[in-house]
Amino acid sequence: MAALIGLFVVWFACVWIIENPPARHPSVSVLMKTYRHDWMRTFVTRSPRIFDGTLIDSLRQGTAFFASASLIAIGGGVALIGNASTVERLAQDLPLDTVTVDLALKLLVPVAILSNALLKFIWAHRLFGYCSIMMAAVPNDPADPLAFRRAEQAAKINVTAARSFNRGLESINFALASAGWLLGPGGLVLTTVVAALVTLRREFWSHSRLVILDKTD
């Protein structure tokens, strides 16, 4: 139980740190907010705007892909839970800890986390749809007093959608980590630490972050 509680504590802590990083060392997610606002401001004066429509559509396709993948994984997990006794017999020859805690409970944890990811992706998909509509409402004339105001509104919706999408990705990372419980408490601790390190490295110490941070070009 301590290892299981630790999984959720580490998961929530990672999400909080990524979204509320130290001012001197912002995460990739925070850095990208500036670029999303810059995108919407540039969008006002770009003509034609086909590129922007294609880009927002690709973001929606990405969220739809991950939502579909999460839904399929949830279905597979539910099927395994419904046949837990069969799975347990098949797992007898594997180094899995299926004695102290029922196997169905161990499978329920990643399914529950994936369900959270699915909800995040669905909401992100809907928000990107809202953003596309708000972008379409931006006047073509940059001198129009509504142009930059509506572009800023679209940028805020874009940022909110991206935050939900990122939370969905982080949920997938820790859903995979929760599968370590099948190897016992020690396995769960190990996979939780690995998931946290991978998630934080990509946000704070990756090469892509250095590229995003460099605005001298």
C-alpha distance (Angstrom), angle and dihedral (degrees) to the residues before:
residue distance angle dihedral
M1 . . .
A2 3.79 . .
A3 3.81 90.3 .
L4 3.80 91.2 47.5
I5 3.80 93.0 49.1
G6 3.80 88.2 46.5
L7 3.81 89.5 56.7
F8 3.80 92.3 58.5
V9 3.81 93.8 41.1
V10 3.81 91.9 52.5
W11 3.80 91.5 44.4
F12 3.80 94.2 52.0
A13 3.81 91.0 42.4
C14 3.81 91.5 53.7
V15 3.80 91.7 49.9
W16 3.81 91.5 49.1
I17 3.81 94.1 47.4
I18 3.81 92.1 48.1
E19 3.80 92.5 50.7
N20 3.82 95.1 38.8
P21 3.81 104.9 34.1
P22 3.80 126.4 163.9
A23 3.80 111.0 -78.2
R24 3.80 91.3 -122.2
H25 3.81 94.0 51.9
P26 3.83 110.5 35.5
S27 3.78 121.2 -173.7
V28 3.80 124.7 -117.0
S29 3.81 89.6 -105.6
V30 3.81 91.5 56.2
L31 3.81 93.2 44.0
M32 3.79 90.9 52.4
K33 3.81 90.8 58.4
T34 3.80 89.0 72.0
Y35 3.78 91.8 51.1
R36 3.80 91.7 49.3
H37 3.80 90.5 53.9
D38 3.83 90.0 45.9
W39 3.79 88.9 50.8
M40 3.78 93.2 55.7
R41 3.81 92.5 46.4
T42 3.80 90.8 50.4
F43 3.79 89.2 45.6
V44 3.82 90.2 65.3
T45 3.79 93.2 64.3
R46 3.81 99.0 33.8
S47 3.78 117.4 108.1
P48 2.93 124.4 -139.6
R49 3.79 101.2 22.4
I50 3.80 97.2 -155.7
F51 3.82 91.3 112.5
D52 3.80 91.9 57.6
G53 3.80 92.5 48.2
T54 3.80 90.5 50.8
L55 3.79 91.3 48.3
I56 3.81 95.7 51.0
D57 3.81 88.9 46.3
S58 3.81 90.6 54.1
L59 3.81 89.4 52.5
R60 3.80 90.0 53.2
Q61 3.79 90.8 48.6
G62 3.81 89.8 52.6
T63 3.79 92.8 53.3
A64 3.82 90.8 45.1
F65 3.82 90.2 52.4
F66 3.79 94.0 51.6
A67 3.80 91.7 43.6
S68 3.81 90.1 53.3
A69 3.81 92.0 46.1
S70 3.81 91.2 49.6
L71 3.79 91.3 48.9
I72 3.81 91.4 51.6
A73 3.82 91.2 47.9
I74 3.81 90.9 49.3
G75 3.79 89.8 51.1
G76 3.79 90.7 50.9
G77 3.80 91.3 48.0
V78 3.80 92.6 49.8
A79 3.81 89.5 49.7
L80 3.81 90.0 52.9
I81 3.79 91.4 48.7
G82 3.80 89.8 51.4
N83 3.81 89.1 54.0
A84 3.79 97.9 36.4
S85 3.80 93.5 135.7
T86 3.81 91.3 55.1
V87 3.78 91.5 46.9
E88 3.79 90.5 49.4
R89 3.80 91.4 54.2
L90 3.78 90.9 49.4
A91 3.82 90.6 48.1
Q92 3.78 95.1 54.5
D93 3.80 90.9 95.1
L94 3.81 91.9 49.5
P95 3.83 126.8 80.4
L96 3.80 92.5 -107.9
D97 3.79 125.2 138.6
T98 3.81 102.7 -129.9
V99 3.79 99.6 144.9
T100 3.79 110.9 74.1
V101 3.80 96.7 42.7
D102 3.77 127.0 29.8
L103 3.80 113.0 -99.3
A104 3.80 92.0 -130.2
L105 3.81 90.5 60.9
K106 3.78 91.2 51.2
L107 3.78 90.1 52.4
L108 3.79 92.2 45.9
V109 3.82 93.0 65.0
P110 3.84 97.6 62.5
V111 3.81 89.7 41.5
A112 3.82 90.1 53.9
I113 3.82 92.4 48.2
L114 3.79 91.2 46.9
S115 3.80 88.5 51.5
N116 3.79 88.0 57.5
A117 3.81 89.3 49.9
L118 3.81 90.4 50.9
L119 3.80 91.9 53.2
K120 3.81 90.8 48.7
F121 3.81 92.5 50.7
I122 3.80 92.4 47.0
W123 3.80 90.9 51.9
A124 3.81 92.0 45.4
H125 3.80 90.0 51.2
R126 3.78 90.5 52.0
L127 3.80 93.0 47.0
F128 3.80 92.2 50.9
G129 3.80 85.6 53.0
Y130 3.80 89.8 53.2
C131 3.80 88.7 48.7
S132 3.80 92.2 53.0
I133 3.81 90.7 52.1
M134 3.81 91.9 48.6
M135 3.81 89.9 48.8
A136 3.80 89.0 53.3
A137 3.81 88.4 53.4
V138 3.82 92.8 57.2
P139 3.83 108.7 108.7
N140 3.79 116.9 -115.5
D141 3.80 90.9 -131.8
P142 3.84 111.1 81.8
A143 3.79 88.4 -157.1
D144 3.78 90.9 62.7
P145 3.85 107.8 108.3
L146 3.81 89.8 -134.6
A147 3.82 95.6 53.2
F148 3.80 102.0 82.9
R149 3.80 92.9 30.5
R150 3.80 92.3 58.3
A151 3.79 90.8 41.4
E152 3.81 88.9 56.1
Q153 3.80 90.4 49.8
A154 3.80 89.9 51.3
A155 3.82 89.4 49.4
K156 3.80 91.8 54.1
I157 3.80 91.3 50.3
N158 3.81 88.8 47.6
V159 3.80 90.9 53.1
T160 3.80 91.9 48.3
A161 3.80 91.1 50.0
A162 3.79 91.0 49.6
R163 3.81 90.9 50.8
S164 3.80 90.8 53.9
F165 3.81 90.5 46.4
N166 3.81 91.5 51.0
R167 3.79 91.0 49.8
G168 3.77 88.6 53.2
L169 3.81 91.0 53.2
E170 3.79 91.0 48.5
S171 3.80 89.4 50.6
I172 3.80 89.6 55.2
N173 3.82 90.3 51.8
F174 3.78 92.1 54.4
A175 3.81 93.5 40.2
L176 3.79 86.1 61.0
A177 3.80 89.3 46.4
S178 3.81 91.4 52.6
A179 3.81 89.1 60.2
G180 3.81 85.8 71.0
W181 3.80 87.0 77.8
L182 3.81 86.7 78.4
L183 3.81 85.8 70.1
G184 3.80 91.6 51.1
P185 3.81 133.9 -100.7
G186 3.78 92.6 -52.2
G187 3.79 91.1 53.0
L188 3.80 90.4 49.9
V189 3.80 92.0 51.7
L190 3.80 91.4 48.7
T191 3.81 95.5 48.8
T192 3.82 90.9 45.0
V193 3.80 91.2 54.4
V194 3.80 91.6 46.5
A195 3.83 92.3 49.3
A196 3.80 91.3 48.8
L197 3.81 93.2 48.6
V198 3.81 92.8 47.9
T199 3.82 92.3 47.4
L200 3.81 94.8 47.1
R201 3.79 94.3 42.8
R202 3.79 91.7 55.6
E203 3.79 90.8 50.0
F204 3.81 101.1 40.7
W205 3.82 112.1 16.5
S206 3.79 107.6 28.5
H207 3.79 126.5 119.2
S208 3.80 89.7 -122.4
R209 3.81 89.1 60.0
L210 3.81 90.6 56.5
V211 3.79 90.0 51.0
I212 3.81 92.1 48.9
L213 3.79 91.3 46.6
D214 3.81 93.3 52.8
K215 3.80 107.2 86.8
T216 3.80 96.7 163.5
D217 3.83 94.7 98.6
